[in-house]
């Protein structure tokens, strides 16, 4: 039985909790939140799901107390971005594995510290980039690896979210941590797109030039960027927080065709563009939470280990820096 603690008991925690309590191998032993009523509410939900035969979930206002008193096998972190680093480091130092709702951290140095400590302690850190589990993205990645459309030459990547979602998510995150890569639309939603881009192509970014449209407060609303990947492939990236509807789309242009993938469909075009076909795929086989649990219990691969999420943080930071300085940024 894998004993899991939860830090941060808001909306994200409730979504993940439903998946965790459905796993027979998991018991959620405690909840921590600076707002005790939030921790109590989540613990009550855990107790209802677990039934009377298990001990009640502990309630704490400090994650360190949860770690010290309960010693969970793993800590799942669902706090605002600013707190990811400190909670992850505390959990790793206490000997617990870690699941972090994206992003890994708010800057490259902190993210590198987490990766280094986890490696030194032989502990696993997973990041919640669940789009990697989408069958359509996995199929697109496989087609790119097999060169189905020939050598890759260009990628267009776009993500749009309605303004209401931005107000509820990104703006709250940004106000808690108005750092370079800590909040705003780019970090709150765009990191999923960036991770999907890097993961499907199997590449890291080499160079980026970006511009942003912002509110007076400094919150980024729209980001446009041109990237060069390490193999020379050029990418256009667009992230918007002022759209009437949601959009998640990647187009991969090769010398012999095109792959178009969204969170709903996968299309393949031949080199003439005259033959377009949609590919039917099965539903997503597992959740990001199930993947984390399986990795700890059975040693299966993590969907998104921290080492790979580090590249996403690195690019997020470079995009924000390029927009702020109005200069191209080269990534090491």
Residue pairs with C-beta under 8 A, 6 or more apart in sequence:
1 25
1 26
1 27
2 25
2 26
2 27
2 73
2 74
2 293
2 296
2 297
3 27
3 29
3 70
3 71
3 72
3 73
3 74
4 20
4 26
4 27
4 28
4 29
4 72
4 73
4 74
4 75
4 76
5 28
5 29
5 30
5 31
5 32
5 63
5 66
5 67
5 70
5 72
5 74
5 75
5 76
5 96
6 13
6 17
6 28
6 30
6 31
6 32
6 42
6 75
6 76
6 78
7 31
7 32
7 33
7 63
7 66
7 75
7 76
7 77
7 78
7 79
7 87
7 91
8 32
8 33
8 77
8 78
8 79
8 80
8 83
8 87
8 101
9 31
9 32
9 33
9 35
9 38
9 39
9 41
9 42
9 78
10 33
10 38
10 78
12 78
12 101
13 31
13 42
13 76
13 78
14 42
14 45
16 76
16 78
16 101
16 289
17 28
17 42
17 45
17 46
19 287
19 289
19 290
20 26
20 28
20 76
20 289
20 293
21 28
21 46
21 49
21 50
23 289
23 290
23 293
25 293
25 297
26 293
27 50
27 54
28 46
28 50
28 57
29 55
29 57
29 58
29 70
29 72
30 43
30 57
30 58
30 59
30 60
30 66
30 69
30 70
30 72
31 39
31 40
31 42
31 43
31 46
31 57
31 58
31 59
31 60
31 66
32 39
32 60
32 61
32 62
32 63
32 65
32 66
33 39
33 42
33 60
33 61
34 61
34 62
35 61
36 59
36 61
39 59
39 60
39 61
40 59
42 57
43 56
43 57
43 58
43 59
46 57
47 54
47 56
47 57
50 57
58 66
58 69
58 70
60 66
60 69
63 75
63 87
63 90
63 91
64 90
66 72
66 75
67 75
67 90
67 91
67 94
67 96
68 94
71 94
71 95
71 96
72 96
73 96
73 97
73 296
74 91
74 96
74 97
74 98
74 99
74 292
74 296
75 87
75 91
75 96
75 97
75 98
75 99
76 98
76 99
76 101
76 289
76 292
77 83
77 84
77 87
77 88
77 91
77 98
77 99
77 100
77 101
78 101
79 87
80 172
80 173
80 176
80 177
80 183
81 103
81 105
81 106
81 173
81 176
81 177
81 182
81 183
81 187
82 106
82 176
82 177
82 179
82 182
82 183
84 100
84 103
84 104
84 105
84 106
84 110
85 105
85 106
85 110
85 111
85 113
85 114
88 98
88 100
88 105
88 114
88 125
89 113
89 114
89 117
91 97
91 98
92 98
92 114
92 117
92 118
92 121
92 123
92 125
93 117
93 121
95 121
95 123
96 123
97 123
97 124
97 125
97 126
97 296
98 114
98 118
98 123
98 124
98 125
98 126
99 125
99 126
99 127
99 128
99 289
99 292
100 125
100 126
100 127
100 128
100 306
101 128
102 127
102 128
102 129
102 191
102 192
102 195
102 309
103 111
103 127
103 181
103 187
103 191
103 309
103 312
103 313
103 316
104 111
104 114
104 125
104 127
104 306
104 309
104 310
104 312
104 313
105 111
105 114
105 313
106 177
106 179
106 180
106 181
106 182
106 183
106 187
106 313
107 179
107 180
107 181
107 182
107 313
107 317
108 310
108 313
108 314
108 317
111 306
111 309
111 310
111 313
111 314
112 310
114 125
114 306
115 125
115 306
115 307
115 310
118 124
118 125
118 306
124 295
124 296
124 302
124 305
125 305
125 306
126 288
126 291
126 292
126 295
126 302
126 303
126 304
126 305
126 306
127 304
127 305
127 306
127 308
127 309
128 288
128 304
129 191
129 192
129 195
129 196
129 199
129 288
129 303
129 304
129 309
129 312
130 287
130 288
130 303
131 137
131 192
131 195
131 196
131 248
131 263
132 138
132 195
132 196
132 199
132 303
132 304
133 284
133 285
133 286
133 287
133 288
133 291
133 303
134 263
134 284
135 281
135 282
135 283
135 284
135 285
136 261
136 262
136 263
136 264
136 265
136 266
136 281
137 196
137 199
137 200
137 250
137 261
139 261
139 266
139 279
139 281
140 200
140 250
140 252
140 259
140 261
140 266
141 199
141 200
141 201
141 202
143 149
143 259
143 268
144 152
144 200
144 201
144 202
144 252
144 259
145 202
147 254
148 254
148 256
148 257
148 259
148 268
149 252
149 253
149 254
149 255
149 256
149 257
149 258
149 259
149 268
150 254
150 255
150 256
150 257
150 271
151 254
151 255
152 201
152 231
152 233
152 252
152 253
152 254
153 233
153 234
153 253
153 254
153 255
154 233
154 234
154 235
154 236
154 253
155 197
155 201
155 229
155 233
155 234
155 235
155 236
155 250
155 251
155 252
155 253
156 235
156 236
156 238
156 249
156 250
156 251
156 253
157 193
157 194
157 196
157 197
157 235
157 236
157 237
157 238
157 249
157 250
157 251
158 193
158 237
158 238
158 239
158 240
158 247
158 248
158 249
158 250
159 189
159 190
159 192
159 193
159 238
159 239
159 240
159 247
159 248
159 249
160 239
160 240
160 241
160 243
160 245
160 246
160 247
161 170
161 185
161 189
161 240
161 241
161 243
161 246
162 243
162 244
162 245
162 246
163 241
163 242
163 243
165 189
165 241
165 246
166 185
166 188
166 221
166 241
166 242
169 188
169 189
170 183
170 184
170 185
170 187
170 188
170 189
170 219
170 241
171 219
173 182
173 183
173 184
173 187
173 188
174 182
174 183
174 184
174 187
174 188
174 217
174 218
174 219
175 183
176 183
177 183
178 218
178 219
180 317
180 320
180 321
180 324
181 187
181 313
181 316
181 317
181 320
183 219
184 219
184 220
185 219
185 220
185 221
185 222
185 223
185 239
185 240
185 241
186 212
186 220
186 223
186 239
186 316
186 319
186 320
187 316
189 239
189 241
190 223
190 237
190 239
190 316
191 312
191 313
191 316
192 248
193 237
193 239
193 248
193 250
194 237
194 312
194 315
194 316
195 304
195 309
195 312
196 248
196 250
197 235
197 237
197 250
198 204
198 205
198 308
198 311
198 312
198 315
199 304
199 308
200 250
200 252
200 261
201 229
201 233
201 252
203 229
203 230
203 231
203 233
204 229
204 230
204 311
204 314
204 315
204 331
205 227
205 228
205 229
205 230
205 235
205 311
205 314
205 315
205 318
205 331
206 227
206 228
206 229
206 230
206 330
206 331
207 227
207 228
207 328
207 329
207 330
207 331
208 225
208 226
208 227
208 228
208 315
208 318
208 319
208 322
208 328
208 329
208 331
209 225
209 226
209 322
209 327
209 328
209 329
210 223
210 224
210 225
210 226
210 237
210 319
210 320
210 322
210 323
211 223
211 224
211 225
211 323
211 326
212 220
212 221
212 222
212 223
212 224
212 320
212 323
213 220
213 221
213 222
213 223
214 220
214 221
215 221
220 241
220 320
220 323
221 240
221 241
221 242
222 238
222 239
222 240
222 241
222 242
223 237
223 238
223 239
223 240
223 319
223 323
224 236
224 237
224 238
225 236
225 237
225 238
225 319
225 322
225 323
226 234
226 235
226 236
226 237
227 234
227 235
227 236
227 237
227 315
228 234
228 235
229 235
237 319
247 262
248 262
248 263
249 260
249 261
249 262
250 260
250 261
250 262
251 258
251 259
251 260
252 258
252 259
252 260
252 261
255 271
256 270
256 271
257 268
257 269
257 270
257 271
258 267
258 268
258 269
258 273
259 266
259 267
259 268
259 269
260 266
260 267
260 269
261 267
265 278
266 278
266 279
266 281
267 276
267 277
267 278
267 279
268 276
268 277
268 279
269 275
269 276
270 276
286 294
288 303
288 304
291 300
291 302
291 303
292 302
292 303
294 300
295 301
295 302
314 331
315 331
318 329
318 331
319 329
321 329
322 328
322 329
